[in-house]
Amino acid sequence: MYLIVRKNNISHIKKNDLEKKHILHVRKKDLLDVRKTDLLNVVKTDLLNVEKTDLLNVRKINLLNVVKTDLLNVKKTNLLKVRKIDILNVRKTDLLNVRKTDLLKVRKTDLLNIRKTNLLNVGKTDILNVRKTNLLNVGKTDLLSLLNVGKTDLLKVRKTDLLNVEKIDLLNVGKTDLMNVVKTDLLNVEKTDILNVGKTDLLNVEKTDLMNVVKTDILNVGKTDLLYLLNVGKTDLLKVRKTDLLNVRKTDLLNVVKTDLLNVGKTDLLNVGKTDLLNVRKTDLMNVVKTDLLNVEKTDLLNIVKTNILNVEKINLLFFLNVEKTDLLNVGKIEHILVYYEHET
């Protein structure tokens, strides 16, 4: 569940606010306008120096119990070091279900002092290839370092697996290629780690098959199929004809009824034109010229009638991912933090 934000520009920031130690000086508007409580119960500090308003005024939960520290002015403190509460584990509220407002869309100001680039509103710039600024390297502080949960950076992998999965590979894989992608590893982008993960591939897929998990269904959370939760419109996102993609008992995962899961029509699922899925050199990572990243020519990615899997304009993907009693990706001891960015309609 998440916090619902309505019809408010999240922050109108002055150009000198960061210099004056006012990180997000807000005028006459509730930053996220929630109810009955100060979301960030900050001691000895105005969290975002909001003039006439409680910062996030949440009902009965202190979302981010920050002690003696400005939210983004993190020197000797972890930005979101939460004691007994998961950062995004907010039960009865949609934290990221922002209707007409982009959660971090700052119009005339860079959200985190990113010179010529909005943090999440990258117009003609690659989302992960920001020209003069490393999107996740803000100033001298990594943005992900600000999200330091516990003692491990969220995506900064030094001595730890990608998501601190103790002794378990990220998706507990077997001994095959990541979906058998001929000569290209799905996330192995030549000589560059996707998210600068030291010497570890993003999903650490060495000799294993990402979706061939011995005795465990990767996305089979409890008794509910994750793909069933991703039901866009009236079509299961990855429901191939009459067979569930990940519920194939005596059938090979990628050999569903005479059709290779990744061989849609005459085009390889991950062979978009002549561009590798994540190896987009002179092309925007998510804006592949005239081709949607996963929209293979004239064929829907996984035979989804009239819906593009990753181009669901009028449908909030996270709205379908709203699992009340089940952590969507909380399989075993793995907690995933979902980050969502919604375009204005």
C-alpha positions, 0 to 999 in steps of 0.5 A: 500500500502507498500514500496517495498524493493529489493535485499538488506539485510536490516541490517548487524549489528555489535555486538557492534553497540548497545553499541556504540549507533549506533542502526543499523550501515549499511555499503554501502547499502541502508537500504530500498533504497527508493526515493527522500526523507529522510523517517524519517526526524530526527532532531539532530540525525542520525536515524540509522547512515547510512554511505553513504545513506539516511535511507529510502529515501521515495518519498513524505512522511515522514513516521516516523517523529521522533523528537530528538530521535534515532529510536530504542533508545527510552528513553523518547519518543515513538518509532513511535509517528507519528503526522499526519500520520498513521505508516503503512498508506502509500498510493502508496507504498508497505511497506512490499512487500519485494521480496527476502529479509526478512524485519527484517531478520538479519543474524549474529546479533540479531535485537534488542539485543535478545541474541540467537534469531533473532526477526522474524527468529526463526529457531527451536524455537517457535515464541512466545515461545523463550527459553531464551528470551521473543520475545516481552520483549527485554531487559527492554523494551517491543517491543510493548511498542516501537510501542506505538501509541498515549497513548496506547501500540499496544497489551499491554492491561491494561485499554483498549480493545485489539486495543483501541476499545473504548466501542466496543468489538474487533469484536462486538460480540453477546452471543455465543461461539467463533465458537462453539468450543465444550469445548475449547475456540479458543484463551483461552489458559488455564492459559496463556494469548496469548500475556500477555494481563493482565486479558483480553483474546486476543479477549475478547470472554466471552459469545459472538460469534466471528462471529455472529455479530448482524447487521454487517458483521465482515469482510464485508468492504464497498461493498467488501467481505474481503474473496473475496480479499483473493482470492488465485489462483482461489479459494476464501479463505473461499468460501464454494461451492457456498456460501460465508462464511460470506454472509449467509443471512438466513442460520446459519453461520456455517451450510453451505449446509449440511456441518459444516464449522468447520467439514471438513471431519471427523476432527474438524477444530480446533482439529488438532490431539490432540493439541489445535490450540494455546495450543501447549506445546512441539511443535512449535507454527507454526511448528506443527511437521508434521502437518500444524497448520491449515492443517487438515490431508488430507483435506484442511482447508476450501475445498481449492483445492490445496492451504493451507490457511496459507501455501501459499509459493509462494504467498504473502498474503499481496499482495492480501490484497493490497486494494487501496481505502479501509483500509482492516480492518479499519471497523468503527473506528478500525485500524489494523496494519498488520505485515508481515514476508516473507520467502526467496524463 
